[in-house]
Amino acid sequence: MTFVEGDAEQLPFEDGSFDLVSSSFGVMFAPRQRQAAAELARVARPGARIAVAAWTPRASTGRCSGRSPPTWRHPTGFQPPVMWGVEDHVRGLFAASGAELGFERHAVTFTHESPESWVEFSERLLGPMIMAKAALEPKGLYDSCARS
């Protein structure tokens, strides 16, 4: 297996390159969701499988990721990453591709030694927490948000 880092909205592969195209909690963060979905479909061969793991708005991670301080400005047309966990929305993203879609929901239980260990883990490894901490910490706002 080879890992290639790239832009989800402009994948560095030829059309129809793969029998399987997958994203685990990655493509959901692309700012232009329709473009990212089109890229997944573009690099998939006819009949290929496209698998996307994404948070849903109702899951605990999804509920937390939907919050942002009122001072944050989102670009026009911004759609929260958790929209990749809404079936009708995903159908719309892939409508132009003609892809046959199927959906499965799975729950994951996170366990840690303590709430503090979960926050520490999240601050090191979860992109949204890393970005929130970078944006809020200099203003003294992060601790009250992360630990509430």
Beta strands, then each sheet from edge to edge (+ up, - down):
strand 1: 18-24
strand 2: 44-53
sheet 1: 1+ 2+
end
